């Protein structure tokens, strides 16, 4: 392992300038209560990146042997991709311990009736682009089980060094990596990468000081997930692509079956897939910018794809 990271240092130092704004790195780290765990990845380039060529790894409690999960999906230029822990049952409906979805139910003390309210600030579930499920996944990977004292990396598959690293591989810091005053940073906190950071940490640090590249927020802070401010200069073509891929589905999350879709261009076709990838709805649209669909009467995660003259684009919906 020592020789491995010596090689990492040589390779990464010689290519430091070239590596800025050229590959993926972590932009947000969520170590919340229970299963509220998530990692946000940022694409600083002007090209879409196929995530099947990348993986994330967790080095537990000072271990040098990781638990690794191959990623999947596509991350758009100058955009983020959020990976989250979700211990769903096989039917995709029930949960061992649910990631927060923003809904809270209580009994009214006067009427005795149950009242459900939704707070978007407490909704992590709808921010997730890829769920990593250690119970029912094909690998059984526990990559998203980090709890403050586990180093986490992202790497291109088949390469010898990480693209980014949170923590220090081979070190158990105790409960958490801390600042110089001993305050916890990587446990019960959300960390956001400073906008001045243009690339990941590509070698194992002598000492991991989270205050250098990260800002700290309280536990269970999710509102910043899905966007990232970065000083990397993405070209205007990527801004055009982001504009063309702009469409909305609402309400989301939803406790009703009828969903409204609003697109900036005329919609030609709508497809809906369940969380197993099975198509459950295919609808031709008479070139409208807004339309409605009806989801099945079954809670879970669904994916809505629309086709317009710019191509096909997809968003996820959580039906509660």
Rosetta blueprint (number, residue, H / E / L):
1 X L
2 X H
3 X H
4 X H
5 X H
6 X H
7 X H
8 X H
9 X H
10 X H
11 X H
12 X H
13 X H
14 X H
15 X L
16 X H
17 X H
18 X H
19 X H
20 X L
21 X L
22 X L
23 X L
24 X L
25 X E
26 X E
27 X E
28 X E
29 X E
30 X E
31 X E
32 X L
33 X L
34 X L
35 X L
36 X L
37 X E
38 X E
39 X E
40 X E
41 X E
42 X E
43 X L
44 X L
45 X L
46 X L
47 X L
48 X L
49 X E
50 X E
51 X H
52 X H
53 X H
54 X E
55 X E
56 X E
57 X E
58 X E
59 X E
60 X H
61 X H
62 X H
63 X L
64 X L
65 X L
66 X L
67 X E
68 X E
69 X E
70 X E
71 X L
72 X L
73 X L
74 X E
75 X E
76 X L
77 X L
78 X L
79 X L
80 X E
81 X E
82 X E
83 X E
84 X E
85 X E
86 X L
87 X L
88 X E
89 X L
90 X L
91 X L
92 X L
93 X L
94 X L
95 X E
96 X L
97 X L
98 X L
99 X L
100 X L
101 X E
102 X E
103 X E
104 X E
105 X E
106 X E
107 X E
108 X L
109 X L
110 X L
111 X L
112 X L
113 X L
114 X E
115 X E
116 X E
117 X E
118 X E
119 X E
120 X E
121 X E
122 X E
123 X E
124 X L
125 X H
126 X H
127 X H
128 X L
129 X L
130 X E
131 X E
132 X E
133 X L
134 X L
135 X L
136 X L
137 X L
138 X L
139 X L
140 X L
141 X L
142 X L
143 X L
144 X L
145 X L
146 X L
147 X L
148 X L
149 X L
150 X L
151 X E
152 X E
153 X E
154 X E
155 X E
156 X E
157 X L
158 X L
159 X L
160 X L
161 X L
162 X L
163 X L
164 X E
165 X E
166 X E
167 X L
168 X L
169 X L
170 X L
171 X L
172 X L
173 X L
174 X L
175 X L
176 X L
177 X L
178 X E
179 X L
180 X L
181 X L
182 X L
183 X L
184 X E
185 X L
186 X L
187 X L
188 X L
189 X E
190 X E
191 X E
192 X E
193 X E
194 X L
195 X L
196 X L
197 X L
198 X L
199 X L
200 X L
201 X L
202 X L
203 X L
204 X L
205 X L
206 X L
207 X L
208 X L
209 X L
210 X L
211 X L
212 X L
213 X L
214 X E
215 X E
216 X E
217 X E
218 X E
219 X L
220 X L
221 X L
222 X L
223 X L
224 X L
225 X L
226 X L
227 X L
228 X L
229 X L
230 X L
231 X L
232 X L
233 X L
234 X L
235 X L
236 X H
237 X H
238 X H
239 X H
240 X H
241 X H
242 X H
243 X H
244 X H
245 X L
246 X L
247 X E
248 X E
249 X E
250 X E
251 X L
252 X L
253 X L
254 X E
255 X L
256 X L
257 X L
258 X E
259 X E
260 X E
261 X E
262 X E
263 X E
264 X E
265 X E
266 X E
267 X E
268 X E
269 X E
270 X E
271 X E
272 X E
273 X E
274 X E
275 X L
276 X L
277 X L
278 X L
279 X E
280 X E
281 X E
282 X E
283 X E
284 X E
285 X E
286 X E
287 X E
288 X E
289 X E
290 X E
291 X E
292 X E
293 X E
294 X E
295 X L
296 X L
297 X L
298 X L
299 X L
300 X E
301 X E
302 X E
303 X E
304 X E
305 X E
306 X E
307 X E
308 X E
309 X L
310 X L
311 X E
312 X E
313 X E
314 X E
315 X E
316 X E
317 X E
318 X E
319 X E
320 X L
